[in-house]
Amino acid sequence: MEKRIPSFAMSLIVFLTVVAILGVSILIFEAAPHIPIVLVAVIVTLYGFKLGYSWKELEKAITKGVSHGVPAILILSLIGILVGVWVLNGTVQTITFYGLHVLSPSIFLVSAVIITAVVATMTGSSWSAISTIGIALMGVSYGMEISPAMTAGAIVCGAIFGDKMSPLSDTTNLTAATAKVDIFQHIKHMLWTTVPSLLITLIIFGVISFMTTQDTASTGNVEAMISTLNSEYNLTPIALISPLLIIVLAFRRVSSIPALVIGLIAAVATTFYTVPGVTFGEIMSTAHFGYTAETGDEAIDSLLSLGGLDSMLFGVSLILIALSFGGIIKEIGIAHAIIDGMRNFLKSRGNVVLSTVLSCLGVNVAVGEQYLSIILPGQMLEDSYKNANLHPKNLSRTLEDAGTIIHPLIPWGVTGVFIMSTLNIGMGYIPYAFICFITPVIAIIYGYTGFALPPLNEDAVSYEEPMLEKDA
């Protein structure tokens, strides 16, 4: 049977149906994303049959889609194992202990954004920042009785900003390569949108902190947690070797999986020092099932009962299901049809930028994959920027503003799953990931006002395609 190309109208209907089902299921019925995604995958598969695709072809597309998520699944699994060992050997407790001494509730959320941004910029990886300093900051938030959801939102804001500003970032390099601009020219141009959005984010968190300081933990509560940590655990700088080693390796551009394995080996080795009498069997059990704290302090027990491979299986299964769905969407060409159909509306600079934002958002929602949210709109809309007399760096900036920066807001996206699993938080962080909402809005405003939109004939910087490594 000959395959038919999906029409723009039908593709848009299917896409809106998918969004409606996912939105109602997750937001109204508060269902986990897994089953709603399976439901919409069935619907899209039936549409694929109507277009002339066989089950064998769609099955192959599913396999291909899942294959892209294998590195993320391995990273997520390793982080679960690593966090379990970190709690066992006192790494999380030690960082929480020092953090409670240094940080103040009145500036904690602002500090969380800045600290995470610095780590992400140094390492070029939002995932590395979230899985190291992010976990530690979550521990401090429990001690100060600051909302874990707000804290997670602040961590995400800093991590995403730092990732976008780093020439070491894989997605930043990918975006520059897709738009055919120099990596440093791309980063410099991104400052026009990311710096204002970061400043606004810091102001919002500052106001939140000022208005809620009186509701945070008293000095007595913080001191009580510090005392419990000090008496129940062996707090030593030796426990910090593993996370510091991972950060250094990330800065040296070592891939995530080898870096995590090396960090895990270091964590296991230091456990024999920080936990006298521990057996290798106990370490393996904790690595698989996680750590369960029994100090008698509810806040500490809630904080430290985490980690383990088992804790990541929710996220792993979600990645498998979401990428299977994404493989079907990509194979039958729904995203291509929608983006291609939008070309008729690209009559002005503002519409070109808006179409880029909507395209990146649509791919993120439909596929849950940030790399595709950069590549597909970038390839499809490249000529539209030329026709609108816009320099390619406007395309690269907008792809970042709407592709990778929006990606953490998608609960079934790979990064969204990673955040929820690693920080042991649900979707509550999403309303507080302010930078992810603000940046694309600023991009759209620039599009319609013409501000910071250099023309095509602006002197170009020589471009050399950067080496890319698909690394979280």
N, C-alpha and C positions, 0 to 999 in steps of 0.2 A: 504493500500500500504506500502510495506516494505521500510524503510528509507535507503538511501545509504550514506556512509561516503564520504564527499567531498575529492577529490584528491588534492595533493599538487600543481600540475600544474594548475588545474582549480581554486583552491582557490587563487593562486598567480595572475592569470589573473583577477579574480573578484576584488581582492584587488587593483591591479594596475589601473583597470578601475575606481574604486571608487576614488582613489587618483587623477587620471587625470581629472575626471569630477569636483571634488571639487576644484582642483588647477586652472583649466581654468575658472571656474565660479567665484571664489573668487578673484583670482589674476589678471586675464585678463579682465573679464567683470565687476569686482568690485561689484559683487552681494553679498547681505547679505547671510550668510551661510544657512539660513533656507531652502529655496527652493532647492538649490543643494543637501542638505542632504535628503530631501523628494524624490528627483529624484533617488539618488543612493539607497535609502531604497526600492523603487519600484523594481529596478533592482535586488537587493539581495533577495527580497521576491520572485520574479519569479524564481530565482535560487533555493530557498528553496523549492518551489513547485516541481521543477524538481527532487530534491533529495528525494521527497516523504513526505514532511511536509504538513500538512493541515493548512488552515487559522486559525482554532481554536488554534492550537499549536503555531503558530507564534504570534497570538494575545495575548496569554498567556505570551509569551516571551517578547512582547512589554510592557505589564503591569508590569512584573517583572523588566524589565530594568528601567522603569520610577520610580518604587518604590524606587530604590536606590538613586534617585535624589531628593526625597521629602525633606530630611533635608537641602540640598543645596538650594532648592527653597524657603523654609521657611526662611533660613538665608538671602538669597538675598532680599527677600521681606521686612524682618525686617530692613535690612541695608538701603534700600530705604526710609522707613518710618523714621528711625532714622536720616538719613542725612538731610531730609527735616526739621525736628525739630531742628537739630543742627544749620542749617543756620538761622532759625527763631529766636532762642534764643541767637545767637551770638557766638556759639562755634567755627565754622570755621573762622569767622572774627577775634576772639580773638587770635587763634593760628597763623593765617596768620600775624596779627599785630606784635606779638612777634617774629615770624620767620623772618620778614623783618628787624627787629632790630638786630637780632643775626647773621643770616647767610649772607655770602658774595657770590656774583655771581661767583667769581673765584674758590670757593671750594664747591659750592652748590651741584652739582651732586655727587661728592665724599661723601659729608656729608650725602646726601639722602640715599646712599647705606649703610653707616655705621650706621646711626640712625635707619633705618628700620631693619637692621640685628640684632641690639641689642634688639629691641622690639620683633621681631619674636623669637629670642632665649629665651627671658624671658617668653614669653607666649606659645611657642611651636606651634604657629599657624601663617602661612603666611597670612591667611585671616584676623586675628585680627590686624596684623601689617598694612596691606594695608588699612583696613577700618577705622583705627584710625589715626595713624601718617602719613599714605600715603595720605589721603585726605588733611590733613593739609599742607603737602609738595607740593601738587599740587597747593594749594592756593598761597603759597610763590612763586612758579615758575611763576605764572601769574604776580605777582607783579614785579618780576625781569625780565620779558619778556624772560624767558628761555623756550625752546621748551617743551610743555606739553608731547610730545611723548618721548623725552629723559628723562624727569623727571619720567614718568611712568615706563620706562625701568629700571632706576636706582632703583626705589622703588621695582620693581619686583625682581631685582637681590639681593637686601638686604634681602627681605622677604623670598625668596627661600633659600638663604644661612643660615639664622637664623633658619628657620624651620628644615632644615636637620641636623643642629648641636645641636638641642635641644632634650634631652631625654624625653621631654614632648610631642613631636610631634607624632600624630597618625600614619602618614605614615612612620616615622622613626622606630617606634615600630613594625608596620606591616611588614616592610622589614626585620628587624632582626628576627622576628618570622618566616617568610616565609623561610629564609635561615638557620634557627636554629642556630643563633649565639647570644651571649650576646649583649644587647643593647649598652653598653659602649664600648665593643670591636668593634662593628659596627661603632659607631661614631668616635672612634679613627682612625680606618682604613680609614674612609671617608676623613680625613684631608689631605691625600695624593693627592686627586683629587680636593676637594673643596677649599682648601686654595690657591693653585696655580691659580685656575680659578678666585677666588675672587681678588687676587692681580693683575692679568692681567686685570680684569674688572675695578678695581680702577685706574689702569694706563691709560686705554683707556678713561675713563670718565675724568681723570685729563687732558689728552691731549686735549680732546674735549673742556673742560672748558677753557684751556689756549688759544686755537685757536679762540674761539668764545666770549671771555670776552668783547672784544671791541664792539661786536654787541648787548650786553645785555643792559638792561635798565640803563639809567643814574641815578645818585644820585637824581636828580630832580624828575624823574618819580617815583622812589621808595618813596620819601618824599611825593609826591602828593597822592599816594595811601594810605600811612599811615595816612595822614591828612583826606582823605575822609572816611576811615574806622573809625577814631576817632570821626568824626563829625556826621556820619550817624548812628552809632550803639553804643550800650551800651557794651563796652569792659570791662569785669570783669573776674577775675579768677574763679568766681562761675560757669561760663559757661563751665569750664574745668572739672567739677565734673563727668559728664557722661562718656567722653572718658577715663579718668583716672580710673574710677570705672570698666569699661569693661576690661581694661588692667590688673588691679589687679585681677579680677575674672578669667581671662584667665590664669594668672600665678598660681592661686590657683586651676586650673584644673576644673573649673566650665564649663559645656558644653556651646557651643556657643549660642544656642537658649535661655536658661535661662539667660545667661550673657547679651545678647542683650536686652531681655525684661526688665531686671533690669536697664540697661543703658538707655532704652527708658523712663521708669518711672522717672528716675532721670532727664532726659532731659526735660520732660514735666513739672516736678515740678519746675525746675530752670527757665523755660520760664516765669512763672508768676512773677518772680523777675526781670529778665533781660529785659522783654518787658512789661512795665506797661500798664495796661488796656487791655491786650490781653484776648480774650475769648477762652473757650475750643473749640468752633466751629471753630475758626480760626486755632487753632492748629490741629484739625482733618482734616481740608481742606488742610493745608500745608502738613500734613503727607501723604495724598492721592495724591494730584496733584503736590507737590513740591513747592519750594519757587521761586518767581520771583523778582529779584532785580531791583530797579529803582532809582539808585543814580545819573545817568547822566554820570558816569565814565564807559566807554565801557569795560575796562579790569575787573573792579569789577563786573559789571552787568553780564558779561560772566562767571566769576568765581562762583558767588553766585546764579545764576539761575539754581538750580539743586535740586536733592533729590525727595522724594515722591515715593509712591508705583508704580504709573504709569511709572516712569522712569525705573523700573526694569522689566517691562513686556516683553520687547525685549529679555532680558536675560533669563527670565523664559520660554518663548516660545521656545527659542533655546535649553535650557536644555531638555525640554520635547521631542522635535523632535530628538535631538542627542542621547538621551538615549533610545528612541524607536528604532532607527536604531541600536544602540549598542546591544539591546536585541535580535534583529533578527540575527545579526552577531554571537553573542555568542551561540544562540540556534542551528544554523545549523553547527557550528563547523569550520568555516573558519579559525579563528585565531589558533585553535588547529592544524589544518591540516598544516598550514604554518610553525608553530614552530616545529612540529614533523618532517616535511620534511627537515628542516634545519639540523637535526642531522647528516645527511650523510656528511655534510661539517665540522663537528667538529673534525678535526684531529690534531689541535694544540691549544695551549693556546690562541694565538691571535684570531683564528677563533671562539673559545668559547666566548671570551669577545665581539667580533664583533657581533656574533649572538645574544647575550643578548641585546646589544644596539639596533640592528635592530628589534628584537622581541618587546622590550618595545616601540620603536617608532611606529612600526606597530600597536600594540594594541591601543596606544594613538590616532593614526590617524583614525583607523577604529571604535573604540568604544567611544573615548573621555572620558575615565574613568580611573583615575590614580590608583585606588585600583586594578583594573583588570590588569593594565600594570605592576604591581608588582607581583601579585599572579600567574597569568598564566605563564609568562616566568620563574618565580622562581620555580614553580612546575615541569615544563616541562624540564628545563635545569639543575636541581640539579645533576643528575647522570653524566652529561657531565663534570661538574667541578671536580667530584670525579675521573672520567676516565682520566682527564688531570692533575691529581695530584695537584689540586688547593684547597686551604683552603676555607671553606664555606663563610668566611667573604669577599672573593673576589666576590662571587656571590651577597651578600647583598649590597656591595658597588656599584657594577655595576648596580643593579636593581634601586638604588637611582639615580646614575649618569645619567641613561637613562630613567627611568620610571617617577619619580616625578619631576626631574629637567627639563626634556623636556616638561612636561605636560602644563606649561603656554604658550607654543608657539602654542598650538592647539586652534584656535579661537572658535571652537565648543565644546571644552572640558569644563568641569565644571569650572575649575579655570580660563581658558581664558575668559569665559563669565563673571565670577565674576569680573575679573580685568577691562574689558571694561565697565561694568555697574557701578561698584563702583567708578572708577576714572574718569568716564564720558569721556572716550577716546576710539577711534576706535582701529583698528589693528595696528596703527602706532607705538605702543610701542614695537612690536615684534622684529624689527631689532636692538633695543637697549637693549634687554634682553640678554646681552653678556654672562653672566654666564651660561645660558641655552644652548648656542651653544658650549662654550669652554669646559665645564665639560665632556660631552660624548666623545669629541675628545681626551682629555687627557686620559680618560679611555681606549680608543682604542690604543693609543700610548703605554701605560703601558702594554697592552695585548700582543703586538707584540715585545716589548723590554724585557719583563719579569721584569721590574722595579716595586717594591712595590707589587709583586704578591707572597705572602708567600705560601709555599707548604702545602699539605694536612697533613703532619706529624708534622707540627709546634704545639708546646704545646697549647692545647685548653683551653679556659677559661670555667668554668662550666656555663652551659646554663639553664636558667629558663624562660619559655615562658612568655613574659610580658602581662599584661592586656591591651586589646585594646579597644579603644572607637572610633567609626567612627565619627570624629568631625573635621570640617574644621579648 
